[in-house]
Amino acid sequence: MIVGIYLAAGQSKRMGCAKLSLPLGNTTLGSCALETAVTSSLDQIIVITQENDSLSWLPPHFFSESYKQKWKQQSCTASLKGQAESIKCGLSLAQKMKAEAIMILLADQPFVTRQIIDQMILLFQEKEPPYIASCFHDVISPPVLFHSTLFPALFQLKGDEGARKMIKRNQHGLLIPVTDQRSLQDIDTPEQYLVFRSSF
């Protein structure tokens, strides 16, 4: 089983508002990448949120029976301490689900494609490397897939440490170059949002 860990517990400090609810096309910023993940080859997606997140940023169809079979919410009480805590929160649940690998996905990365996700899964099934990461011009970015052999090391992350630190420590994984930088772009600021909203 390959489980997606969808990080949606950020504080949106640079945006200045709850960015996951911002409109993007006919949906919301926070739901775009989840739509992609749900329709991908991932077996299950764990959506990591802050406590008391009502998921109002998700359109109604995400709560239909067919969609709910593919994802579940997990609130993270320690999410304010940094991204590492959200990763570990999702990882704990993924281990209980007997995951052989996890894929870290960002809720503020709305242009990630199903092709990228499915290519990573296919490569993992063929070669089982310790990790597979996407990159643009050698700059590594989520999505990142980790083999279960790296789970203990992931549990050692602290604060805002993310997947890049793990990859720097381990040179035996695979990188998937992407040709469209936008597919890995995360939206952090009002200026970025305005630019990408106009082109969505």
Order of alpha helices (4+ residues) and beta strands (2+ residues): beta-beta-beta-alpha-beta-alpha-beta-alpha-beta-alpha-beta-beta-alpha-alpha-beta-alpha
